[in-house]
Amino acid sequence: MNWFPLPNWKAILVAVALGLVSWLAVSNWGYRKELRLTDHRLSTEQLKNSKQAGLITTLQAQDEANRALVASQQQHEQQLRQQYDILQRKFREAIKDNPCAAERMPDAVVELLQQNSTFGARTVNKPTP
């Protein structure tokens, strides 16, 4: 009893099987190519992530150092303000009973003092060539 109506059913069955195997091989080849591309992208992204992690670590260290410097600077400024307040109180205490201190200083003396203070500031802040 022949259940397959075509005369060369074995040949057709082998051809269909070969066609199915070749189709699977071709589609598998495409998937392997896509998998290689995905692996390459993944390795590239991992490299980027490791570089960014290094940058983040560096930035965090710099941020910590900057915060320490700012705290130190603020402490120094506070010390300078306290020193100024102490000197201001001492000055006011020293001149409170002195009638000469209440008088205006002559303009020529003020100009000399201003020239000396600007000259001293310029020599200290003079840039090097």
HUTA-V904124 format. One record per pair of residues at least 12 apart in sequence whose C-alpha atoms are under 7 Angstrom apart, sorted by sequence separation. I is the first residue (numbers start at 1). J is the second residue. If there is no record, write none. Layout:
i:I j:J
i:I j:J
This chain:
none
